[in-house]
């Protein structure tokens, strides 16, 4: 039972950390309807906590607040031609809306109403490629998460779409010139 609470709490923290607003979590109580254990930023437990069925829960949220408030120039370090800025900005906003998603070129092209080749060509005109755009967006989000709190580096890696912490650390070091842990120490 305690392990299930821990896992549920971690998932809630990760969801709130990436921008889920109005998060609500319910667990069943034996023989009765669901009991809300998290709402309005607060955890609450029933008097008969031992009757909670902790092996399943339902989590939902009212809205999502994209963490991108920064101009594209903070995410993409290259000078982007003026005629490409709006297009690249819309791609960055779309990627930031679901930074942990494992995007494919064709999927992003479809989301933006263009062909795969058109997307690649426009990225090329802006001095980018698909992989570097994804990496830049993920590293930018990771920097925000590292600066904001003390979530484990492994959790931040997962939340920003990296398959494992080693891959995250390699990409982070290549982009930022330091490890995620060193970055966190430097900004706090």
Buried (B, 14 or more C-beta within 10 A) or exposed (E): EEEBBEEBBEBBBBBBBBBBEEBBBBBBBEEEEEBBBBEEEEEEEBEEEEEBBBEEBEBEBEEBEBBBEEEBEEBBEEEBEEEBBEBBBEBBEBBBBBBBEEBEBEEBBEBBEBEBEEBBEBBEBBBBEBEBBBBBBBBBBBBBBBEBEEBEBBBBBBBBBBEEBEEBBEBBBEBBEEBBEBBBEEEE
